[in-house]
């Protein structure tokens, strides 16, 4: 154990001597948090929604049918009381709930006005804004059609509520994404490069000739980047809370624990890359193609996954950043506990163990 700690200290001193790299690794999350503008807004299609219809009359049924027939929405379930709304949002599949009050049709006929409530999951503000706009447009079209040439036209007042992010701040969406990108870059790319650099310089053979086991040498080179990642996590969370006013509604310890799990997954992927390559250029290319681009494109951070073709939706399931992004958004913004994110946690843990076992096994083969 003393030998392992000595190797970790050596790697820490080696990283600390490179001031430019340290500045990049520690300054990157701060710069990204500050200058990262907003997630791109795309057209949303086939979003799953729920309906809470207290009226259940001809008018509400007709309007529900029109909403479900549009290409923007897919009515996934029917709710029966207000208590089901937040439970439904915590599940993570439903993005919008449409609530019809009692006597909807009667209010239209006798008072020429009625009310519809749109309750959106605003943990993703761009998506929530888009969905409420689409639903409001469909309701307005329905209102114009039934009004026609009446002297006293029917009026439907649409009330909107944005849960978790009532001000629709873009920071609520990009903070979890920036965390995934920073941890991926620091852990995966830097871990892969630092080990491959030893191979290129011919010093790996000297390290492997030492009394410590080769696997412990490789793990010792990954530990400093785990520590750097903890610093980056702390800086991102501090900036999010005190500069961007993004709250941590869930457990801070759970959020840190999930971040450590994702960090270990990225480290395992970096070790796998280092065991499979012999040049820094190749390691950088594989890191970018294997982690950076999928993190941006297929994690749900920049583009809604449900709006992608089915093959890309399937491929996104093997991107660790997708599950980490879902966990951070649910824990940090929605305030859920481990009971709501246990499935994503198990998937990340399985990915970490799989990558770690494969990387160690491949490394042992290369030593043979």
ZAMARGU-4260 file (C-alpha; in steps of 0.2 Angstrom, whole numbers, plus 5000, padded with zeros to 4 digits):
<rodrens>
0) 5000/5000/5000 | 5015/5012/5004 | 5021/5009/4986 | 5005/5013/4979 | 5003/5029/4989
5) 5021/5033/4983 | 5016/5031/4965 | 5001/5042/4967 | 5011/5056/4975 | 5023/5055/4961
10) 5009/5057/4948 | 5002/5072/4958 | 5019/5080/4958 | 5021/5076/4939 | 5004/5085/4935
15) 5007/5099/4947 | 5024/5104/4938 | 5014/5106/4922 | 5006/5123/4926 | 4998/5125/4909
20) 4989/5109/4910 | 4984/5112/4928 | 4977/5129/4922 | 4967/5121/4908 | 4960/5107/4919
25) 4955/5118/4934 | 4950/5133/4923 | 4940/5124/4910 | 4924/5121/4921 | 4924/5139/4926
30) 4925/5146/4909 | 4912/5134/4902 | 4900/5138/4916 | 4901/5156/4913 | 4902/5157/4894
35) 4891/5143/4889 | 4876/5152/4882 | 4861/5140/4880 | 4856/5124/4873 | 4850/5124/4855
40) 4831/5123/4853 | 4824/5111/4841 | 4807/5106/4835 | 4800/5093/4847 | 4789/5078/4841
45) 4780/5064/4849 | 4783/5070/4867 | 4774/5059/4880 | 4761/5069/4890 | 4747/5065/4903
50) 4729/5071/4904 | 4720/5075/4920 | 4701/5077/4915 | 4690/5082/4929 | 4676/5086/4917
55) 4675/5071/4905 | 4662/5079/4894 | 4661/5081/4875 | 4672/5097/4874 | 4686/5090/4884
60) 4686/5073/4876 | 4686/5082/4858 | 4700/5093/4863 | 4710/5079/4871 | 4708/5069/4854
65) 4715/5083/4844 | 4730/5085/4855 | 4733/5067/4854 | 4731/5067/4835 | 4745/5080/4833
70) 4762/5075/4828 | 4769/5084/4843 | 4761/5074/4857 | 4758/5056/4862 | 4745/5054/4876
75) 4754/5041/4887 | 4743/5040/4902 | 4727/5047/4911 | 4728/5054/4928 | 4714/5055/4941
80) 4719/5068/4954 | 4732/5082/4957 | 4743/5072/4968 | 4748/5061/4953 | 4755/5076/4944
85) 4772/5077/4953 | 4773/5058/4954 | 4772/5057/4936 | 4785/5070/4933 | 4797/5062/4945
90) 4796/5046/4934 | 4805/5056/4920 | 4795/5051/4905 | 4781/5063/4905 | 4785/5081/4900
95) 4768/5089/4901 | 4751/5087/4910 | 4735/5095/4903 | 4722/5098/4917 | 4704/5101/4912
100) 4693/5108/4927 | 4676/5101/4931 | 4661/5107/4920 | 4672/5112/4905 | 4659/5110/4892
105) 4646/5118/4903 | 4657/5133/4906 | 4659/5135/4887 | 4641/5135/4883 | 4634/5145/4897
110) 4648/5157/4901 | 4657/5157/4884 | 4674/5154/4892 | 4683/5140/4901 | 4700/5136/4908
115) 4714/5123/4904 | 4729/5121/4914 | 4746/5116/4906 | 4758/5109/4919 | 4776/5107/4912
120) 4792/5099/4918 | 4803/5114/4917 | 4819/5106/4923 | 4822/5107/4904 | 4816/5125/4901
125) 4818/5125/4882 | 4808/5109/4880 | 4795/5115/4893 | 4793/5131/4883 | 4791/5122/4867
130) 4778/5110/4873 | 4767/5123/4881 | 4768/5133/4865 | 4762/5119/4855 | 4748/5114/4866
135) 4742/5132/4867 | 4742/5133/4849 | 4731/5118/4847 | 4719/5124/4860 | 4718/5141/4851
140) 4714/5132/4835 | 4701/5122/4843 | 4694/5138/4851 | 4693/5147/4834 | 4685/5133/4825
145) 4670/5131/4838 | 4668/5150/4839 | 4665/5153/4820 | 4653/5168/4818 | 4646/5169/4835
150) 4642/5186/4843 | 4648/5179/4860 | 4663/5169/4856 | 4669/5155/4867 | 4685/5159/4876
155) 4697/5146/4883 | 4709/5154/4896 | 4725/5143/4896 | 4735/5144/4913 | 4753/5138/4912
160) 4764/5132/4927 | 4782/5128/4926 | 4788/5116/4939 | 4806/5115/4946 | 4811/5130/4934
165) 4797/5143/4934 | 4809/5157/4926 | 4814/5145/4912 | 4833/5148/4915 | 4844/5140/4903
170) 4857/5136/4917 | 4845/5123/4924 | 4849/5113/4908 | 4867/5116/4904 | 4874/5114/4921
175) 4872/5095/4922 | 4878/5094/4904 | 4894/5105/4908 | 4897/5093/4922 | 4897/5078/4911
180) 4908/5086/4898 | 4921/5092/4911 | 4922/5076/4920 | 4923/5066/4903 | 4937/5077/4897
185) 4948/5077/4913 | 4946/5059/4917 | 4945/5050/4900 | 4956/5060/4889 | 4969/5065/4901
190) 4970/5047/4909 | 4972/5040/4892 | 4986/5053/4886 | 4996/5052/4902 | 4998/5033/4901
195) 5001/5033/4882 | 5014/5046/4885 | 5024/5034/4896 | 5024/5022/4882 | 5030/5034/4869
200) 5044/5040/4880 | 5049/5022/4884 | 5047/5025/4903 | 5033/5013/4905 | 5045/4998/4905
205) 5055/5006/4919 | 5039/5008/4929 | 5033/4990/4926 | 5050/4984/4932 | 5047/4991/4949
210) 5041/4979/4963 | 5023/4986/4963 | 5011/4976/4952 | 5008/4984/4935 | 4989/4986/4938
215) 4992/4996/4953 | 5004/5007/4943 | 4990/5011/4930 | 4977/5014/4944 | 4990/5026/4953
220) 4991/5036/4937 | 4972/5038/4937 | 4970/5043/4956 | 4976/5061/4953 | 4963/5064/4940
225) 4950/5058/4951 | 4955/5071/4964 | 4955/5085/4950 | 4938/5079/4946 | 4932/5082/4964
230) 4939/5100/4963 | 4930/5103/4947 | 4914/5096/4954 | 4915/5108/4969 | 4919/5123/4958
235) 4904/5119/4946 | 4892/5117/4960 | 4898/5133/4969 | 4897/5143/4953 | 4880/5135/4949
240) 4872/5140/4966 | 4880/5157/4970 | 4883/5164/4952 | 4869/5156/4941 | 4856/5154/4955
245) 4853/5135/4951 | 4848/5127/4967 | 4853/5109/4973 | 4836/5103/4978 | 4841/5085/4981
250) 4854/5077/4993 | 4871/5085/4990 | 4879/5069/4996 | 4870/5059/4983 | 4874/5071/4970
255) 4893/5070/4974 | 4892/5051/4975 | 4884/5050/4958 | 4898/5062/4951 | 4911/5050/4958
260) 4903/5035/4950 | 4903/5044/4933 | 4921/5049/4936 | 4926/5031/4939 | 4917/5026/4923
265) 4926/5039/4913 | 4943/5034/4921 | 4939/5016/4917 | 4936/5021/4899 | 4952/5031/4898
270) 4962/5016/4905 | 4954/5005/4891 | 4960/5018/4878 | 4977/5018/4885 | 4978/4999/4885
275) 4973/4999/4867 | 4984/5013/4859 | 5002/5017/4857 | 5001/5035/4852 | 4994/5051/4860
280) 4986/5056/4844 | 4977/5040/4843 | 4971/5041/4861 | 4965/5059/4858 | 4955/5054/4843
285) 4947/5039/4851 | 4943/5050/4867 | 4935/5063/4856 | 4925/5051/4845 | 4921/5039/4859
290) 4916/5051/4873 | 4916/5069/4868 | 4905/5069/4853 | 4892/5057/4860 | 4892/5067/4876
295) 4886/5082/4866 | 4875/5074/4853 | 4868/5059/4862 | 4866/5063/4880 | 4850/5074/4879
300) 4860/5089/4884 | 4860/5098/4867 | 4846/5089/4858 | 4831/5079/4865 | 4834/5061/4863
305) 4815/5057/4859 | 4817/5068/4844 | 4831/5057/4836 | 4829/5042/4824 | 4826/5026/4833
310) 4844/5019/4829 | 4852/5034/4838 | 4840/5032/4853 | 4846/5015/4855 | 4864/5020/4853
315) 4862/5033/4866 | 4859/5020/4879 | 4878/5015/4879 | 4883/5033/4882 | 4887/5035/4900
320) 4884/5054/4900 | 4866/5051/4895 | 4863/5042/4912 | 4873/5054/4922 | 4864/5069/4914
325) 4848/5062/4919 | 4854/5058/4937 | 4861/5076/4940 | 4845/5084/4932 | 4833/5074/4943
330) 4843/5075/4959 | 4849/5093/4957 | 4834/5101/4949 | 4819/5090/4954 | 4826/5085/4971
335) 4823/5066/4970 | 4832/5053/4980 | 4840/5037/4976 | 4824/5028/4975 | 4820/5038/4958
340) 4837/5036/4950 | 4842/5019/4956 | 4841/5012/4938 | 4852/5025/4931 | 4864/5022/4945
345) 4865/5003/4942 | 4868/5006/4923 | 4882/5018/4927 | 4890/5006/4940 | 4888/4991/4927
350) 4897/5002/4914 | 4911/5006/4926 | 4914/4988/4931 | 4913/4982/4913 | 4925/4995/4907
355) 4937/4992/4921 | 4937/4973/4919 | 4940/4974/4901 | 4954/4987/4902 | 4963/4977/4916
360) 4961/4961/4906 | 4968/4969/4890 | 4982/4977/4899 | 4988/4960/4906 | 4987/4953/4889
365) 4998/4967/4882 | 5011/4963/4896 | 5012/4945/4892
</rodrens>
